[in-house]
Amino acid sequence: MQGRPRSSDAEAYPPPLGAYPPPVRPAPLPDRVTPQQLLVGAGVVAVLGATLSTFAVGTPAGVVAVSVLLVVAAALAVLAGHAGGPTAGEGLALGAVAAAGTLVAVGALTAPDPALAAGTLSGFVAVATAALHLVGPQLRTWPVASWLAAQAAVVAVLVSTSLPVVLTAGALLGTALAGLAIAWFGDGPRHGVLSRAGLLGSVPWWAVGVWVVERAAWAGEGVPLTAGLGVAAALGLLVTTHRRVPELPVAGAAVPVLAGVTAGSVLAGAASSAGPDWVLGSGFLGLLLAAAVAVAASRGPAWVPRDAGLAAAGTLTLLAALGTGWAGRWSDLGLLLVTTAAAAVLLSVRDRDTRPSTVPVAVGALALAVVTLTDDGPLTGAGVGTALVAVAVTALAEAVVLAVVLPRRAGQRVRAWVRARTGRTAPVPPRDPVRDVRDAFASIDTGRPAAPPADGSVQPLDAPAGSPDERAATSAAGTGTVVGLLGVATAASSGSYGTTAALLAVLGLALMGHGDVLRGTRLPGVPEEEVEVRGRGTRTLGGLAVVAACATGAALAGWTAWETVTVPAGVVLLAGRWRSLPHGPSPRTWGPGLAVALLPSVLLTVADPTPVRQVTVLVVSLVMVLAGLGWAVRAPFVLGLVGVLGVTAGWLLDDAPSPWVVALLVVGAALIGAGAVRERQRRRGEPVPALVRTLR
């Protein structure tokens, strides 16, 4: 009789075709629900149901039954963990923890002092589950339950006792620190359940503790201790940015910024309760902190304390400035603002990535310093407005340096470095936008092989519009424009309209110059069709300011004619297109400016004829016709003819011959003479355009 093959006999694998049912490999454990998991889950539900039923029983027998259930479930959980059954062990541990929670609730409800009983029983549960974790370290339920029970015990203690505010804040932040320690040491770098439970459990304790510390600091209770607790809370929040700690739901730059704001506000509150001199000192402390961050910023943008330090420095300085202004100490506030501007300039020089935020801070602080320092001084409103416009012009010049000069200088340094390394005599223009000399070298220029990205995609360098210098230039121009408009408004509010007109002209020319320089630049990475768009906003605003200045000056001189607005507007339009006037198509370059400057005056010669206006428009039209004919430019030629015909029609409609009509005869004779000379040149074969459309 042939027996069954032993396990040592070789079995054919894979089985022959046609075998039914086909063999199926077992699925990995994480991808399927095993029968033992279902059994354990059903058992846990039953145990929890029995545990919760003791609330309705409320008898000593029920308490004894739950206690027995607790002991048995805990013992079986430890045995299951050692036997290699983690699922059953975790289920039994959950049942034991639920039974312990039931006993704590029943004891708190039946004791004479519920808070004291709840705190005592919760502390006992915390110690017991921590001891069980030492006995059975395979299960994660024990340390998590110990952490939850410890938090319940702290809550019971805080509710049942009336601690001082400083001690309450220390207990709250100490509990948060314990949760942070659990997140750090619980699971190591694996970020398991225990680490996440410790981190998430510490968040509400930290928030409530910071709120209590803020109230105590601004109320002047325990100033040194509250200041230290606030700084400690900020440092604890910074620890959460480490890789060893799980990531908070609100990650990124918000965490260090929140830490800096927390420390700065607590220190500012502590200083406010000590007196106005301490408030001013806290502002200078913030500036010293910003300077220290500027010096240490060479570690790079990924250095977390940089964002926290800048946030703390900004919070301290801002709150100190508000407190000093609220106290009416304007000279101290002006000194603080001047120092703030200097610190912002230092930080922008040391750290390129902070320029988009520090440059407008420097401009705004300097403008506020001008206002505060001259508030009670000898300067009038016109003088203050002049100083503000000077600050605005300086800011616009700084924007030009950031947007144009620095990229060009960096490009020259890169090309010089490339020529020195490769031995090329001809300059090698960089293919990509230049951000810094150290990181702007292309692989084709240095001879190094390009390292392709891991995903195979092309990762170009940032465009100039996204570089820190370009963003800083935009913010500097915007801040300078606002400061300049405030200066003009200050001068106008004082009644100095002549100074107002002059300031409008200066600010308008500065804005137009800024926009024109930006439009005339061609940086790498900027498409050709976007070159004309660069600086359009400042050009437009500057032109409006110049027109307003001319109109204000004309009104002060007693001129009420519309030409005081239209003629400057036309000149501004021509000035805005000066780069393309010599070679561009005249309908697009010359046409708008000449039309705005001339055509309203031509209409006024018909609606409101005066001899001076008629003769002036007629002479200007003749000059435009002759200039357009001589330079072969269509727009002034056509618009000049329109002006001559319009003035002639207005003169005829006026029906008032006067000695000024001689000018009309002279202009007509000049046009006839020019036409005759033109025709004679054509007959002699000289190269003269035959049609108007051949003009540029």
C-alpha positions as CSV (number, residue, x, y, z in Angstrom):
1,M,0.0,0.0,0.0
2,Q,1.5,3.2,-1.1
3,G,1.5,6.0,1.5
4,R,1.2,9.7,1.1
5,P,4.3,11.5,-0.1
6,R,6.5,12.8,2.7
7,S,7.3,16.5,3.0
8,S,10.8,15.7,1.7
9,D,9.5,14.5,-1.6
10,A,9.7,17.0,-4.4
11,E,6.4,18.3,-5.6
12,A,5.9,19.6,-9.1
13,Y,5.5,23.4,-9.2
14,P,3.8,25.0,-10.9
15,P,1.0,22.4,-11.2
16,P,0.2,21.1,-14.7
17,L,-2.1,23.0,-16.9
18,G,-5.8,22.3,-16.4
19,A,-5.5,21.9,-12.7
20,Y,-8.6,23.2,-10.9
21,P,-9.0,25.2,-8.8
22,P,-5.9,27.2,-9.8
23,P,-3.5,28.0,-7.0
24,V,-3.6,31.5,-5.6
25,R,-0.8,33.0,-3.7
26,P,-1.8,34.4,-0.3
27,A,-2.2,38.2,-0.2
28,P,0.1,40.2,2.0
29,L,-1.3,40.8,5.5
30,P,-1.7,44.5,5.2
31,D,-3.9,44.1,2.1
32,R,-6.5,41.7,3.5
33,V,-8.7,41.2,6.6
34,T,-7.9,38.0,8.4
35,P,-10.4,35.9,10.3
36,Q,-8.5,36.4,13.5
37,Q,-8.9,40.2,13.1
38,L,-12.7,39.8,12.7
39,L,-12.8,37.5,15.8
40,V,-10.8,39.9,17.9
41,G,-12.8,42.9,16.7
42,A,-16.1,41.2,17.7
43,G,-14.6,40.2,21.0
44,V,-13.5,43.7,21.8
45,V,-17.0,45.0,20.9
46,A,-18.5,42.5,23.3
47,V,-16.1,43.4,26.1
48,L,-16.7,47.1,25.6
49,G,-20.5,46.5,25.8
50,A,-20.1,44.6,29.0
51,T,-17.9,47.4,30.4
52,L,-20.2,50.2,29.5
53,S,-23.2,48.3,31.0
54,T,-21.6,48.9,34.4
55,F,-22.7,52.6,34.2
56,A,-26.3,51.4,34.4
57,V,-25.6,48.8,37.1
58,G,-23.6,51.1,39.5
59,T,-23.3,48.4,42.1
60,P,-20.2,47.2,44.0
61,A,-20.6,43.8,42.2
62,G,-20.4,45.6,38.9
63,V,-17.2,47.4,40.0
64,V,-15.7,44.1,41.1
65,A,-16.6,42.5,37.8
66,V,-15.0,45.4,35.8
67,S,-11.9,45.2,38.0
68,V,-11.6,41.4,37.3
69,L,-12.2,42.1,33.6
70,L,-9.4,44.7,33.7
71,V,-6.9,42.4,35.3
72,V,-7.7,39.4,33.1
73,A,-7.6,41.5,29.9
74,A,-4.4,43.1,30.8
75,A,-2.7,39.8,31.6
76,L,-4.0,38.2,28.5
77,A,-2.8,41.2,26.4
78,V,0.7,40.9,27.8
79,L,0.7,37.2,27.1
80,A,-0.6,37.7,23.5
81,G,2.1,40.3,22.9
82,H,4.9,37.9,24.0
83,A,3.3,35.0,22.0
84,G,3.4,36.9,18.7
85,G,-0.3,37.9,18.4
86,P,-0.2,41.7,18.2
87,T,-3.8,42.0,16.9
88,A,-5.3,40.0,19.8
89,G,-3.0,41.7,22.2
90,E,-4.0,45.2,21.1
91,G,-7.6,44.2,21.3
92,L,-7.3,42.9,24.8
93,A,-5.3,46.0,25.8
94,L,-8.0,48.2,24.5
95,G,-10.6,46.3,26.6
96,A,-8.4,46.7,29.7
97,V,-8.1,50.4,29.0
98,A,-11.8,50.8,28.5
99,A,-12.4,49.0,31.8
100,A,-10.0,51.3,33.6
101,G,-11.7,54.3,32.1
102,T,-15.0,53.0,33.4
103,L,-13.6,52.6,36.9
104,V,-12.2,56.2,36.8
105,A,-15.6,57.6,35.7
106,V,-17.6,55.6,38.3
107,G,-15.1,56.6,41.0
108,A,-15.3,60.3,40.1
109,L,-19.1,60.3,40.0
110,T,-19.5,58.6,43.4
111,A,-16.7,60.3,45.4
112,P,-17.3,63.3,47.6
113,D,-14.6,65.3,45.7
114,P,-15.0,64.3,42.0
115,A,-12.0,66.2,40.7
116,L,-9.6,64.8,43.3
117,A,-10.9,61.3,42.8
118,A,-10.6,61.6,39.0
119,G,-7.1,63.0,39.2
120,T,-6.0,60.2,41.7
121,L,-7.5,57.4,39.7
122,S,-6.2,58.8,36.3
123,G,-2.7,59.0,37.8
124,F,-2.9,55.4,39.0
125,V,-4.0,54.3,35.5
126,A,-1.1,56.3,34.0
127,V,1.4,54.6,36.2
128,A,-0.1,51.2,35.8
129,T,-0.2,51.4,31.9
130,A,3.4,52.7,31.9
131,A,4.4,49.6,34.0
132,L,2.5,47.3,31.6
133,H,4.5,48.9,28.7
134,L,7.7,47.9,30.4
135,V,6.4,44.4,30.8
136,G,4.9,44.1,27.3
137,P,6.7,46.6,25.0
138,Q,5.3,44.9,21.9
139,L,1.9,46.7,22.3
140,R,1.4,50.4,21.5
141,T,-1.9,50.7,23.5
142,W,-0.1,50.9,26.9
143,P,2.0,54.0,26.3
144,V,-0.8,55.8,24.4
145,A,-3.2,55.0,27.3
146,S,-0.6,56.2,29.8
147,W,-0.2,59.5,28.0
148,L,-4.0,60.0,27.9
149,A,-4.4,59.2,31.5
150,A,-1.6,61.5,32.5
151,Q,-3.3,64.4,30.6
152,A,-6.6,63.6,32.4
153,A,-4.8,63.7,35.8
154,V,-3.3,67.1,35.0
155,V,-6.7,68.4,34.0
156,A,-8.2,67.2,37.2
157,V,-5.4,68.8,39.3
158,L,-5.8,72.2,37.5
159,V,-9.5,72.1,38.0
160,S,-9.5,71.1,41.6
161,T,-6.7,73.6,42.7
162,S,-6.4,77.3,42.4
163,L,-2.8,77.7,41.3
164,P,-1.2,81.1,40.5
165,V,-1.3,82.1,36.8
166,V,2.4,81.6,36.3
167,L,2.3,78.1,37.8
168,T,-0.8,77.2,35.7
169,A,1.0,78.3,32.6
170,G,4.0,76.3,33.6
171,A,1.9,73.2,34.2
172,L,0.2,73.6,30.8
173,L,3.5,74.1,28.9
174,G,5.1,71.4,30.9
175,T,2.5,68.9,29.7
176,A,3.0,70.1,26.2
177,L,6.7,69.5,26.6
178,A,6.1,66.0,27.9
179,G,4.0,65.3,24.7
180,L,6.8,66.7,22.6
181,A,9.3,64.4,24.4
182,I,7.0,61.4,23.6
183,A,6.9,62.5,20.0
184,W,10.7,62.7,20.0
185,F,11.6,59.5,21.8
186,G,8.5,57.4,21.4
187,D,9.1,55.7,18.1
188,G,12.3,57.3,17.0
189,P,12.5,58.4,13.4
190,R,9.7,55.9,12.4
191,H,6.9,58.3,13.3
192,G,4.6,55.6,14.7
193,V,1.3,55.8,16.6
194,L,3.0,56.8,19.9
195,S,4.9,59.7,18.4
196,R,1.9,61.0,16.6
197,A,-0.2,60.7,19.7
198,G,2.4,62.6,21.8
199,L,2.6,65.4,19.2
200,L,-1.1,65.8,18.6
201,G,-1.8,65.6,22.3
202,S,0.6,68.4,23.1
203,V,-0.9,70.9,20.6
204,P,-4.0,71.9,22.7
205,W,-1.8,72.2,25.9
206,W,0.6,74.4,24.0
207,A,-2.1,76.7,22.7
208,V,-3.8,77.1,26.0
209,G,-0.5,77.6,27.8
210,V,0.6,80.3,25.4
211,W,-2.8,82.1,25.8
212,V,-2.3,82.0,29.6
213,V,1.3,83.3,29.3
214,E,0.2,86.1,27.0
215,R,-2.4,87.3,29.4
216,A,-0.1,87.1,32.4
217,A,2.7,89.0,30.5
218,W,0.5,91.8,29.4
219,A,-1.1,92.0,32.8
220,G,2.4,92.3,34.5
221,E,2.1,89.1,36.6
222,G,5.5,87.4,37.2
223,V,7.2,89.2,34.4
224,P,10.5,87.3,34.3
225,L,8.9,83.9,34.6
226,T,6.2,84.7,31.9
227,A,8.9,86.0,29.6
228,G,10.9,82.8,30.1
229,L,7.9,80.6,29.6
230,G,7.0,82.4,26.4
231,V,10.5,81.9,24.9
232,A,10.5,78.3,26.0
233,A,7.1,77.7,24.3
234,A,8.5,79.2,21.1
235,L,11.6,77.0,21.3
236,G,9.4,74.0,21.9
237,L,7.4,74.8,18.8
238,L,10.6,75.1,16.8
239,V,11.5,71.5,17.8
240,T,8.5,70.2,15.9
241,T,10.3,71.2,12.6
242,H,12.9,68.5,13.2
243,R,12.8,65.4,11.1
244,R,12.6,63.1,14.1
245,V,9.2,64.6,15.1
246,P,6.1,63.9,13.0
247,E,4.9,66.8,10.8
248,L,2.2,69.1,12.2
249,P,-0.9,69.6,10.1
250,V,0.2,73.2,9.6
251,A,3.7,72.7,8.3
252,G,6.1,74.8,6.3
253,A,7.2,78.4,7.2
254,A,4.1,78.9,9.3
255,V,5.5,77.0,12.3
256,P,8.8,79.0,12.8
257,V,6.9,82.3,12.1
258,L,4.3,81.4,14.7
259,A,7.1,80.6,17.1
260,G,8.7,83.9,16.5
261,V,5.5,85.8,16.9
262,T,4.8,84.0,20.2
263,A,8.1,84.9,21.7
264,G,8.0,88.5,20.4
265,S,4.5,89.2,21.7
266,V,5.2,87.7,25.2
267,L,8.4,89.8,25.5
268,A,6.6,92.9,24.3
269,G,3.9,92.3,26.8
270,A,6.4,91.9,29.6
271,A,8.1,95.1,28.6
272,S,4.9,97.1,28.4
273,S,4.1,96.3,32.0
274,A,7.6,97.5,33.1
275,G,7.3,101.0,31.7
276,P,7.7,103.1,28.5
277,D,11.5,102.9,28.7
278,W,11.3,99.2,28.6
279,V,8.9,99.4,25.7
280,L,11.5,101.4,23.7
281,G,14.2,99.0,24.8
282,S,12.2,96.0,23.5
283,G,12.1,97.7,20.1
284,F,15.8,98.0,20.0
285,L,16.1,94.4,21.2
286,G,14.1,93.4,18.2
287,L,16.4,95.3,15.9
288,L,19.5,93.7,17.5
289,L,17.8,90.3,17.0
290,A,17.2,91.2,13.3
291,A,20.8,92.2,12.9
292,A,22.0,88.9,14.5
293,V,19.7,87.0,12.1
294,A,21.2,89.0,9.2
295,V,24.7,88.0,10.2
296,A,23.8,84.4,10.7
297,A,21.6,84.2,7.6
298,S,24.6,82.8,5.6
299,R,23.4,79.3,6.6
300,G,20.8,79.6,3.8
301,P,17.0,80.0,3.4
302,A,16.4,76.5,4.9
303,W,17.8,77.6,8.2
304,V,14.7,77.4,10.4
305,P,15.7,79.9,13.2
306,R,16.0,82.6,10.5
307,D,12.2,82.8,10.0
308,A,11.6,82.5,13.7
309,G,14.1,85.3,14.5
310,L,12.8,87.6,11.9
311,A,9.2,87.1,13.1
312,A,10.2,87.7,16.7
313,A,12.2,90.8,15.7
314,G,9.4,92.2,13.6
315,T,6.8,91.6,16.3
316,L,9.0,93.2,19.0
317,T,9.7,96.2,16.9
318,L,6.1,96.7,15.7
319,L,4.6,96.4,19.1
320,A,7.3,98.7,20.6
321,A,6.6,101.3,17.9
322,L,2.8,101.2,18.6
323,G,3.4,101.4,22.3
324,T,5.8,104.4,22.0
325,G,3.4,106.2,19.7
326,W,0.5,105.5,22.0
327,A,2.5,107.1,24.8
328,G,3.1,110.2,22.6
329,R,6.9,109.9,22.7
330,W,7.3,110.9,19.0
331,S,11.1,111.6,19.2
332,D,11.7,108.1,20.6
333,L,9.5,106.7,17.9
334,G,11.3,108.5,15.2
335,L,14.7,107.2,16.5
336,L,13.3,103.7,16.6
337,L,12.0,103.9,13.1
338,V,15.3,105.3,11.7
339,T,17.1,102.4,13.4
340,T,14.5,100.0,12.0
341,A,15.2,101.2,8.5
342,A,18.9,100.8,9.0
343,A,18.4,97.2,10.3
344,A,16.2,96.4,7.3
345,V,18.8,97.7,4.9
346,L,21.5,95.6,6.7
347,L,19.3,92.5,6.5
348,S,18.5,93.0,2.8
349,V,22.3,93.4,2.1
350,R,23.2,90.3,4.0
351,D,20.4,88.0,3.0
352,R,19.1,88.2,-0.6
353,D,16.0,86.1,0.0
354,T,14.6,88.6,2.5
355,R,14.7,91.6,0.2
356,P,11.1,91.4,-1.0
357,S,10.0,92.0,2.6
358,T,12.9,94.1,4.1
359,V,13.1,96.7,1.3
360,P,9.6,98.0,1.7
361,V,10.0,97.9,5.5
362,A,13.1,100.1,5.2
363,V,11.2,102.6,2.9
364,G,8.1,102.7,5.1
365,A,10.1,103.0,8.3
366,L,12.1,105.9,6.9
367,A,9.0,107.7,5.7
368,L,7.3,107.3,9.1
369,A,10.5,108.5,10.8
370,V,10.3,111.7,8.7
371,V,6.7,112.3,9.7
372,T,7.3,111.6,13.4
373,L,10.6,113.5,13.7
374,T,9.1,116.6,12.0
375,D,5.8,116.6,13.6
376,D,6.7,119.1,16.3
377,G,9.7,120.5,14.5
378,P,10.3,123.7,12.4
379,L,9.3,122.0,9.1
380,T,5.9,122.9,7.6
381,G,3.6,120.6,5.7
382,A,5.3,121.5,2.5
383,G,8.7,120.6,4.0
384,V,7.4,117.3,5.2
385,G,5.9,116.6,1.8
386,T,9.2,117.4,0.2
387,A,11.0,115.0,2.5
388,L,8.5,112.2,1.8
389,V,8.9,112.7,-2.0
390,A,12.7,112.6,-1.6
391,V,12.2,109.2,0.2
392,A,10.0,108.1,-2.7
393,V,12.5,109.1,-5.4
394,T,15.2,107.2,-3.4
395,A,13.0,104.1,-3.3
396,L,12.3,104.3,-7.0
397,A,16.1,104.5,-7.7
398,E,16.6,101.5,-5.4
399,A,14.0,99.6,-7.4
400,V,15.9,100.4,-10.6
401,V,19.1,99.1,-9.0
402,L,17.5,95.9,-7.9
403,A,15.7,95.2,-11.2
404,V,18.4,96.3,-13.7
405,V,21.8,97.0,-12.2
406,L,22.3,94.0,-9.9
407,P,21.3,91.4,-12.6
408,R,23.6,93.0,-15.1
409,R,26.5,93.1,-12.7
410,A,25.9,89.5,-11.7
411,G,25.9,88.5,-15.4
412,Q,29.2,90.3,-16.0
413,R,30.8,88.5,-13.0
414,V,29.5,85.1,-14.4
415,R,30.8,85.8,-17.8
416,A,34.2,86.9,-16.4
417,W,34.4,83.7,-14.4
418,V,33.5,81.6,-17.4
419,R,36.2,83.3,-19.5
420,A,38.8,82.7,-16.8
421,R,37.9,79.0,-16.5
422,T,37.4,78.1,-20.1
423,G,39.9,80.4,-21.8
424,R,37.3,81.9,-24.2
425,T,38.0,85.4,-25.4
426,A,34.4,86.2,-26.5
427,P,31.9,86.9,-23.7
428,V,29.6,84.0,-23.1
429,P,26.1,85.3,-22.2
430,P,24.3,83.2,-19.7
431,R,21.4,81.2,-21.1
432,D,19.3,81.4,-17.9
433,P,18.4,84.2,-15.5
434,V,21.3,85.0,-13.2
435,R,20.4,84.8,-9.5
436,D,23.8,84.5,-7.9
437,V,27.4,84.0,-9.0
438,R,27.7,80.7,-7.2
439,D,24.6,79.0,-8.7
440,A,24.3,80.6,-12.1
441,F,26.9,78.6,-14.0
442,A,25.5,76.5,-16.8
443,S,27.0,73.1,-17.4
444,I,27.8,74.0,-21.1
445,D,29.9,77.0,-19.9
446,T,31.9,75.2,-17.2
447,G,32.4,71.9,-19.1
448,R,30.6,69.9,-16.3
449,P,28.0,67.3,-17.4
450,A,24.5,68.3,-16.6
451,A,22.8,66.2,-14.0
452,P,19.4,65.2,-15.3
453,P,16.5,65.4,-12.8
454,A,15.3,62.1,-11.3
455,D,11.9,62.3,-13.0
456,G,13.4,63.2,-16.4
457,S,11.8,66.6,-16.6
458,V,13.6,69.8,-17.3
459,Q,14.0,72.1,-14.3
460,P,14.9,75.6,-15.5
461,L,16.2,78.3,-13.2
462,D,13.7,80.9,-11.8
463,A,12.7,83.6,-14.2
464,P,13.8,87.1,-13.3
465,A,10.2,87.9,-12.4
466,G,10.4,85.3,-9.6
467,S,13.8,86.2,-8.3
468,P,14.2,87.9,-4.9
469,D,15.7,91.0,-6.5
470,E,12.9,91.4,-9.0
471,R,10.2,90.9,-6.3
472,A,12.1,93.4,-4.0
473,A,12.2,95.9,-6.9
474,T,8.4,95.6,-7.3
475,S,7.7,96.1,-3.6
476,A,10.2,99.0,-3.4
477,A,8.5,100.7,-6.3
478,G,5.1,100.2,-4.9
479,T,6.1,101.5,-1.4
480,G,7.9,104.4,-2.9
481,T,4.9,105.4,-5.0
482,V,2.6,105.3,-1.9
483,V,5.1,107.4,0.1
484,G,5.4,109.9,-2.7
485,L,1.6,110.3,-3.0
486,L,1.4,110.8,0.7
487,G,4.0,113.5,0.5
488,V,2.1,115.3,-2.3
489,A,-1.1,115.0,-0.2
490,T,0.7,116.4,2.8
491,A,1.9,119.4,0.9
492,A,-1.5,120.0,-0.6
493,S,-3.2,119.8,2.8
494,S,-1.0,122.6,4.0
495,G,-2.1,124.9,1.3
496,S,1.2,125.1,-0.5
497,Y,-0.1,124.5,-4.0
498,G,3.1,125.7,-5.8
499,T,5.2,123.2,-3.8
500,T,2.5,120.6,-4.6
501,A,2.8,121.2,-8.3
502,A,6.6,120.9,-8.1
503,L,6.4,117.7,-6.0
504,L,4.0,116.3,-8.5
505,A,6.3,117.0,-11.4
506,V,9.3,115.5,-9.5
507,L,7.4,112.4,-8.5
508,G,5.9,112.0,-12.0
509,L,9.3,112.3,-13.7
510,A,10.8,109.7,-11.3
511,L,7.9,107.3,-11.9
512,M,8.2,107.7,-15.7
513,G,12.0,107.2,-15.5
514,H,11.6,104.1,-13.5
515,G,9.0,102.6,-15.9
516,D,11.1,103.6,-18.9
517,V,14.2,102.0,-17.6
518,L,12.4,98.8,-16.9
519,R,10.9,98.8,-20.4
520,G,14.3,99.4,-22.0
521,T,15.8,96.3,-20.3
522,R,16.0,92.9,-21.9
523,L,16.8,90.4,-19.1
524,P,17.3,86.7,-19.8
525,G,14.1,84.8,-19.3
526,V,11.8,87.7,-20.2
527,P,9.8,87.1,-23.4
528,E,10.1,89.6,-26.2
529,E,6.4,90.4,-26.0
530,E,6.6,91.2,-22.3
531,V,9.4,93.8,-22.6
532,E,6.9,96.6,-23.4
533,V,4.7,95.6,-20.5
534,R,7.5,96.0,-17.9
535,G,7.0,99.3,-16.0
536,R,3.8,100.2,-17.7
537,G,2.0,101.0,-14.4
538,T,4.7,103.4,-13.1
539,R,4.9,105.0,-16.5
540,T,1.1,105.6,-16.6
541,L,1.0,106.9,-13.0
542,G,4.0,109.2,-13.6
543,G,2.5,110.6,-16.7
544,L,-0.7,111.4,-14.8
545,A,1.3,113.1,-12.1
546,V,3.2,115.3,-14.6
547,V,-0.1,116.3,-16.3
548,A,-1.6,117.1,-12.9
549,A,1.5,119.2,-12.1
550,C,1.2,121.1,-15.3
551,A,-2.5,121.7,-14.7
552,T,-1.9,122.9,-11.2
553,G,0.9,125.2,-12.2
554,A,-1.3,126.7,-15.0
555,A,-4.2,127.2,-12.6
556,L,-1.8,129.0,-10.2
557,A,-0.7,131.2,-13.1
558,G,-4.3,132.1,-14.0
559,W,-4.6,130.0,-17.1
560,T,-8.0,128.4,-17.6
561,A,-7.6,127.0,-21.1
562,W,-8.0,123.3,-21.8
563,E,-4.6,123.3,-23.4
564,T,-3.0,123.3,-20.0
565,V,-4.1,119.7,-19.7
566,T,-4.2,118.4,-23.3
567,V,-0.8,119.7,-24.4
568,P,1.1,118.3,-21.4
569,A,-0.7,115.0,-21.8
570,G,0.4,114.8,-25.5
571,V,3.9,115.6,-24.5
572,V,3.9,112.9,-21.9
573,L,2.6,110.4,-24.4
574,L,5.4,111.3,-26.8
575,A,8.0,111.1,-24.0
576,G,6.7,107.7,-23.1
577,R,7.5,106.5,-26.7
578,W,10.8,108.3,-27.2
579,R,12.7,105.1,-27.8
580,S,10.6,104.1,-30.8
581,L,10.0,107.6,-32.2
582,P,13.0,107.6,-34.6
583,H,12.2,104.2,-36.2
584,G,8.8,103.0,-35.2
585,P,5.6,103.3,-37.3
586,S,4.3,106.8,-36.8
587,P,0.6,106.0,-36.3
588,R,1.5,104.1,-33.2
589,T,4.4,106.2,-31.9
590,W,3.7,109.8,-33.0
591,G,0.0,109.6,-33.5
592,P,-1.5,109.3,-30.0
593,G,0.7,112.1,-28.5
594,L,0.2,114.5,-31.4
595,A,-3.5,113.8,-31.6
596,V,-4.0,114.5,-27.8
597,A,-1.9,117.7,-28.0
598,L,-3.4,119.1,-31.2
599,L,-6.9,118.0,-31.9
600,P,-8.6,119.4,-28.8
601,S,-7.1,122.8,-29.6
602,V,-8.4,122.5,-33.2
603,L,-11.9,121.9,-31.9
604,L,-11.6,124.8,-29.5
605,T,-10.7,127.1,-32.5
606,V,-14.3,126.3,-33.7
607,A,-16.1,126.2,-30.4
608,D,-14.2,129.0,-28.6
609,P,-12.2,131.0,-31.2
610,T,-9.6,133.5,-30.0
611,P,-7.0,135.1,-32.2
612,V,-4.1,133.8,-30.1
613,R,-5.4,130.3,-30.1
614,Q,-6.1,130.4,-33.9
615,V,-2.7,131.7,-34.8
616,T,-0.8,129.4,-32.4
617,V,-2.6,126.2,-33.6
618,L,-2.2,127.3,-37.2
619,V,1.6,127.8,-36.8
620,V,2.0,124.5,-34.9
621,S,0.0,122.7,-37.6
622,L,2.2,124.2,-40.4
623,V,5.4,123.1,-38.5
624,M,4.0,119.6,-38.2
625,V,3.2,119.4,-41.9
626,L,6.6,120.6,-43.0
627,A,8.4,118.3,-40.4
628,G,6.4,115.3,-41.4
629,L,7.0,116.0,-45.1
630,G,10.7,116.5,-44.6
631,W,11.3,113.5,-42.4
632,A,8.8,111.3,-44.3
633,V,6.7,110.7,-41.2
634,R,3.0,110.2,-41.9
635,A,1.4,111.0,-38.5
636,P,2.5,114.6,-38.1
637,F,2.0,115.3,-41.8
638,V,-1.6,114.1,-41.7
639,L,-2.5,115.6,-38.3
640,G,-0.9,118.9,-39.3
641,L,-3.1,119.1,-42.4
642,V,-6.1,118.3,-40.3
643,G,-5.1,121.2,-38.0
644,V,-4.7,123.6,-40.9
645,L,-8.1,122.7,-42.3
646,G,-9.8,122.8,-38.9
647,V,-8.4,126.3,-38.1
648,T,-9.4,127.5,-41.5
649,A,-12.9,126.2,-41.1
650,G,-13.2,127.8,-37.7
651,W,-11.9,131.1,-39.0
652,L,-14.5,131.0,-41.8
653,L,-17.3,130.1,-39.4
654,D,-16.2,132.9,-37.0
655,D,-16.9,135.4,-39.8
656,A,-14.7,138.0,-38.1
657,P,-11.8,139.2,-40.3
658,S,-9.0,140.7,-38.4
659,P,-5.4,141.5,-38.8
660,W,-4.6,138.0,-37.7
661,V,-5.9,136.6,-41.0
662,V,-2.5,137.5,-42.4
663,A,-1.2,134.4,-40.6
664,L,-3.8,132.2,-42.5
665,L,-2.6,133.7,-45.8
666,V,1.1,133.0,-44.9
667,V,0.3,129.4,-44.0
668,G,-1.6,128.8,-47.2
669,A,1.2,130.3,-49.2
670,A,3.7,128.1,-47.4
671,L,1.7,124.9,-48.1
672,I,1.3,125.8,-51.8
673,G,5.0,126.5,-52.1
674,A,5.8,123.2,-50.4
675,G,3.5,121.3,-52.8
676,A,5.0,123.0,-55.8
677,V,8.5,122.2,-54.7
678,R,7.4,118.6,-54.2
679,E,5.9,118.3,-57.6
680,R,9.0,119.8,-59.2
681,Q,11.2,117.3,-57.5
682,R,9.1,114.5,-58.9
683,R,9.3,115.8,-62.4
684,R,13.1,116.1,-62.2
685,G,13.3,112.4,-61.2
686,E,14.5,112.9,-57.7
687,P,13.7,110.2,-55.1
688,V,10.5,111.6,-53.6
689,P,7.7,109.3,-52.3
690,A,4.7,109.5,-54.5
691,L,1.9,108.5,-52.0
692,V,1.1,109.4,-48.4
693,R,1.0,105.7,-47.4
694,T,4.7,105.3,-48.4
695,L,5.6,107.6,-45.5
696,R,6.6,105.9,-42.2
